[in-house]
Amino acid sequence: MNDFPSAPLAFDRFLYLARDPQIIEACLQPDAGVVPGGIDVGIELRDDISTDEITPVAIMSHYDDKLGGFAYTGVQAGGRTPIARHAVRQAGIQVVVAGARYGKGSSREHSPAAEKHAGVRLVFARSFERIYRQNADNIGLLTSTNFELLARLAAGHTITLEQILQERDVLTQAILRSGGLLSYGKRHLARSRPQASAVTNKPQTLFEKIMVRHVLRTAQTGTDLTPGAGIFLRADWRFIHEYYTGMAAHMLHQSYGRPLQLFDTEKVIAFEDHTSYIQQSPAHLRQGLVPNMLRMCQAHRDFVKETGLRSHRTLTESEALLDEGRNVAGISHAMMAEHYALPGQVVVGTDSHTPHSGALGCVAFGVGTTDMANAFMTGAVRITMPASILVRLQGTLAPGVAAKDIVLHLLALPQIRAGQGVGRVFEFTGAVIDSLSVDERATLTNMCAELGGFTGIVAPDVRTVQFLKDRRGVDFELADWMHSDPGATYEQEMNIDCSALDVLVAAPGDPGNGRPVDSLDRAVAIDIAYGGSCTAGKREDFDQYHAVLAWGMRHGLHVAPHVQLYLQYGTTAVRDYCVGMGYDRVFEHMGATILQPSCGACANCGPGSSTHASQTTISAINRNFPGRSGPGKVWLGSPATVMASALAGQICSFSQLQKQIKTGRIQA
C-alpha cells in the first residue's frame, strides 16, 4: 500500500469526537498527544456523526487539498461546533475516534478526502455507515472498529496494517493494499471484459436474482453472492451530479491522462440538479462561496463536453422563463424514475438517495466519487454483498397517514437507531405496499439512505407497469422471475402493523427522532415550511400539498403571517403537471413561493434554508442533521403535515388543523 508500508504503525496525535466539547478542544492543543486513559476513563463518544458535520455542504466545491482545512468544522458537541477551520491539520491529528454509525447521510467522498488531506491516517468508530467506509477504502484512508487496536496505540504500542485489515473482506483488503480503488482498477479491471454469471436455481430474493444477472467475474473476484463477499457488478445506468463531477474528472485526469475513453457512455448520465439557486443560497452568499460553486459547475460542464455524456441541467428562474418549457430536467433520482430505470435493472449514482428507483423493482444504490470514476473507466461497480431485511407493511393506513410517516416510524425503531439496517437491503412487501402508488413507494426506498440501508426495493407489479405506461409511455412486460421466491433467506423479518401508525414528525438533529404529532407536549412555532426534494418533490407529493392548501383556501385560511412557505418542484414534468392541473394558482393564492426544480434547500443551496440558528423549519425533505438545511432547527414531516403546519403557524397534522377550524381554535 502506497501510504502505509509493512513496518509497524505508531501514532501519537489522537482526536476523540466526544459529546463533551472540552475534550475535543483538549485534543487539539499543541501538546495534547493521547488523552490519558482514552475511552477507558469514561469519555462519551459522539454517535451518529454525519458527513454534513464532517464536511458541511457549503464547502463541497473543493476537491483537492483545500478540503483538509474544513475537516470536522460542522461537528457539534454540547451545542457548539468546537473544531475551527484548519484546526485538525495544525494539531497534527493522525487518529480520529468516534462512536456508532459514523459517516451517516450523504455519499460525499469529500468527507474522508478532507480527513485524509488534514493528515488523518486512521479512523476508529464503533460502527461505520456503508458509503462512508467504502469511500474511505477507495482513497486509502484506514478505518477500524477494533478498539483493542486503539487501546494498543493509546498505550504507546505499535500495530500493523495486517491487524487493521483483518476485519475486512478479501476485495477490500486488496484495494487498500493497492493504495485505493483507481489504482486497483487500472491494474486488475482495465483490460478485462468480465462476463455475468449464470442464473442459479436456489430460492432467492428479488435482489439476489438481479445480482445474479449483473455480477461480474474478474481476475480477482468471483461470483459469490454470500453476504459480506466483495464483488463487482455491471450496472445498466451510471449517473453523477455536479457536486462530484469535478472531483471525478480531477482523479481520472491524474490517473488516466487525456483524452478519457469512458466505458459505454450511452449508459452514463450527468445531472446538474443541486445548484441552480446558488446565487440565492444564504450559506454560499454569506461565506463568499458562489464563485467556487460556479467553477465547480463549469468543471461539470467541461467534463460532459469532453466525454460526450448525456446531460440534464436544472435552470435558474430567469433561464426557465426564457426556456418556455423545452428543457427536461430535475433532481436526478426523480429523473431516473421518470425516464430511465426499469424493473430488474441496476442503477448506480453518486448520491445516497439513489435507492429512490428501487420503487420500480430495480436495484439502485449510491456510491462515492472514486467508485464512479472507476466505473466510468472499467464498467465495474464495487459492492460488498449485503444481507436483506424483509419489511412486511400490514394492515391499512389511517386517513392522513402517508409513506413518509411509515419511514419515520421505521427510523425511530430501536433496532434501526442501533444500526441493524446499516448496509442491508430493505425489501418492502405486504398489503400496504400493494395499496401504495409508485410515488409513495419511492418515498420508502428513497429514505433507505436514512435507514442506513444499501438500498430499498419493491417487487414490480401492475402499479409499476401502469406507472411506466402513464408517465413514460413505456409498455413494460413483467418477467416471471421478478419477485422473491418462497423460502428465500432474509437476515431479519419485520412486521409493521400500519393500522396503528399515527402522523409523525422527526425532531431536529436526526431523522430517527420520530414521534407522533399528537404526542408533542408543547406548541412548536415555525418560521419556514418547505415542500420539495427528491423525497417529496414528486407528482403525488404535490397532490398532497395542493389538497391541504385547497382545503385551506375553501375555509378562508392563508399561510400564517410569520411563516415563509416554499414549494419546489422535483422535475419539470412535475411542474408541468401542476400547471396543467391549476395547482400553481392555488399555491400562489395561499402565499407560497414557487421554485423551479432543484435540490435547493435540502442541500442548503437555495431559498427555504434557514439563515439564523433561532429559526425553526418544518420540511418534507429526508434528513435534518445539524447544518443540513441551514443553521436553524429542522423538523421532518409528510407533505400534508408541512402544509397544515404552514397554515397553522405551528407544527400540526392536517387532521389536527381540521379539528381546530371546526372547534374555532383557529379563525378563518
PyMOL commands that set and color helices and strands:
alter all, ss='L'
color gray80, all
select helices_A, chain A and resi 21-27+38-41+51-54+57-59+65-70+87-91+110-117+130-139+147-154+161-165+170-177+181-188+206-212+242-256+265-267+278-280+282-286+290-307+317-323+332-340+354-360+369-378+403-412+414-417+431-435+438-446+448-451+462-472+498-500+517-519+533-536+539-554+572-581+583-589+600-603+639-648+654-663
alter helices_A, ss='H'
color red, helices_A
select strands_A, chain A and resi 14-16+95-98+122-125+142-144+215-216+230-233+237-241+268-272+310-313+346-349+363-366+381-384+388-394+425-429+455-458+492-497+504-506+514-516+528-531+564-568+592-595+616-619+633-636
alter strands_A, ss='S'
color yellow, strands_A
deselect
rebuild
show_as cartoon
